[in-house]
């Protein structure tokens, strides 16, 4: 049974992989978990940027969800307070994503407007 040569560009040492085991240059065996630990564990700059962007997007989604929950569920909330919450959410979103006002206006503004109309019976 022939193994595959695992010469990947990011790995300096040549290795041979068969099943879940790997042999290094000296012929010592190591399982794939040991191999994974030998590779650098820090993310590359592009990966860090993608992860940071994903965190910011998730934070924005949670924030909008919380604002919508408060607007829809707080019985003592006035129209003015709800409008302030929506305006604050927009300011926070634009602070996180300064050049994405159009995206905000397309994605979140209609949701907040619809919720305000339903909650306060606006026209």
C-alpha positions in Angstrom: 0.0 0.0 0.0 1.7 3.2 -1.2 1.5 6.4 0.9 1.2 9.9 -0.5 4.0 12.3 -0.3 2.9 15.2 1.9 5.2 17.9 0.5 3.1 21.0 1.0 4.5 24.5 0.3 4.2 25.5 3.9 6.1 22.5 5.3 9.8 22.5 5.0 10.4 18.9 5.8 9.2 16.2 3.5 7.0 13.6 5.0 5.0 10.5 4.0 1.4 10.1 5.2 -0.5 6.8 5.4 -3.9 6.8 7.0 -3.9 8.9 10.1 -0.1 8.5 10.7 2.8 10.5 9.4 6.5 9.7 9.2 8.9 12.5 9.5 12.3 12.6 7.7 14.0 10.6 10.5 11.4 7.8 10.1 9.7 8.5 13.4 5.9 8.1 13.4 3.6 10.8 14.7 -0.1 11.0 14.5 -1.9 14.0 12.8 -2.5 15.7 16.1 1.2 15.8 16.8 1.8 17.1 13.3 -0.7 19.9 13.8 1.0 21.0 17.0 4.3 21.4 15.2 2.9 23.9 12.7 2.8 27.5 13.7 -0.3 28.3 15.7 -0.5 32.0 15.1 -2.8 33.1 12.3 -1.6 34.9 9.2 -2.3 38.6 8.8 -5.0 38.0 6.2 -6.6 35.4 8.4 -6.5 37.8 11.4 -8.2 40.5 9.3 -11.0 38.1 8.2 -11.5 36.9 11.8 -11.6 40.5 13.1 -14.2 41.4 10.4 -16.2 38.3 11.3 -16.2 39.4 14.9 -17.3 42.9 14.1 -20.1 41.6 11.9 -21.3 39.3 14.6 -21.1 42.1 17.2 -23.2 44.3 14.9 -25.8 41.5 14.4 -26.1 41.0 18.1 -26.4 44.7 18.8 -29.1 45.1 16.2 -30.9 42.1 17.6 -30.8 43.5 21.1 -32.1 46.9 19.9 -34.9 45.2 18.1 -35.7 43.1 21.1 -35.9 46.2 23.4 -38.0 48.1 20.9 -40.5 45.2 20.5 -40.6 44.1 24.1 -40.3 47.1 26.5 -43.8 48.2 27.3 -42.7 51.5 28.7 -40.6 52.5 25.7 -41.7 55.7 24.0 -41.4 56.4 20.3 -38.7 59.0 21.0 -36.7 56.5 23.0 -37.1 53.9 20.3 -35.9 56.4 17.7 -32.9 57.2 19.9 -32.1 53.5 20.2 -32.3 53.1 16.4 -30.1 56.2 15.8 -27.6 55.0 18.4 -27.4 51.6 16.6 -26.7 53.3 13.3 -24.0 55.5 14.9 -22.4 52.4 16.4 -22.6 50.4 13.2 -21.0 53.3 11.2 -18.3 53.5 13.9 -17.5 49.9 13.3 -17.9 50.1 9.5 -17.3 53.7 8.5 -17.8 53.3 4.7 -20.8 51.0 4.9 -23.7 53.4 5.3 -25.4 52.1 2.2 -25.2 48.6 3.4 -26.7 49.6 6.8 -29.5 51.5 5.0 -30.3 48.4 2.9 -30.0 45.8 5.6 -30.9 47.2 9.0 -32.8 50.4 8.5 -35.9 48.8 6.8 -36.1 46.2 9.6 -36.0 48.9 12.3 -38.5 51.1 10.4 -40.9 48.1 10.0 -40.6 47.3 13.7 -41.2 50.9 14.7 -44.3 51.0 12.5 -45.7 47.7 13.9 -44.8 48.5 17.6 -46.1 52.1 17.6 -48.7 51.8 14.8 -47.0 54.5 12.8 -47.8 55.3 9.2 
